[in-house]
């Protein structure tokens, strides 16, 4: 597995019809990873899931390692990129900026929490994946720090707050906290005040809630 995450896909859309697309194999691998962990992501298992022959896999990927690399790249381009985009999104106030980040915790298209936990479980048994996770963690904390600095928070304070925001969310995942969207939204105003030092207004929460209807 390479040290750097390669976001290029392998032989996408070049294989003959009837052999499955690379996206199909990758999607099946994604669901298998979430359901059974990395050890369950096997070519034969995926072939059975897709109703395809085992040999057809090799029209899409060189080998299982290439598929796992593609899974890791998909995670990074979903979760790290999604969080970074939300940090960089326009906001008139630091409260609005923080709520933009909170969108990630309620919208899996921005930050896929189950995928995140599966990757972190994989990292516990694979040094290369652990290195990729460490790089992603650093990039995400940097994005949060820069977001807070934009609103004139001192650099050291911004970094500590960024770490608090991020590590709290990773703790949620690691502890497998069960909490409905309504429960979490009900605590958002207090979370924002803890994380950025400013209180939410009722209009801020109303706009946020409208983006995440029950």
Buried (B, 14 or more C-beta within 10 A) or exposed (E): BEEEBBEEBBBEEEBEEEBBBBEBBBBBBBEBBBEEEBEEBBBEBBBEBBEBEEEBBBBBBEEBEBBBBBBBBBBBEBBBBBBBBBBBEEBEBBBBBBBBBBBBBBBBEBBBBBBBBBBBBBBEEBEBBBBBBEBBBEBBBBBBBBBBBBBEBEEEEBBBBBBEBBEEBBEBBEEEEEEEEEEBBEEBBEBBBEBBEBEBEEEBBEEBBEEBEE
